[in-house]
Amino acid sequence: MKRTMLYFGSFNPVHKGHIALAEYIIEHDLADETVLIVSPQSPYKTATALAPEIDRFEMAEIACAASKYPERIKPSAIEFMLPRPSYTIDTLHYLEETCGHEMRFSI
């Protein structure tokens, strides 16, 4: 069963610190992969304070691809398909229902 670390955030913008933490997770064998869950709308931030969600996702794609482990550090737009604002618990329930038999999640 794949061990997946879910790293939630608005990534507005994604930066070297985000990627350094994702790399640390891989380097210390805390998970098989790290997934940056790009939140389209945090309940704690106004929409006007955020760059467009697709832009933030694309920036995360570029940052993950430039990481030390591009095959193991990836972005996800899963929350783009879920109700807004985005709550971690709702995303976890959705992922458990759809992927829980294939992966063990950590946050």
Beta strands, then each sheet from edge to edge (+ up, - down):
strand 1: 2-9
strand 2: 33-38
strand 3: 73-76
strand 4: 103-106
sheet 1: 3+ 2+ 1+ 4+
end
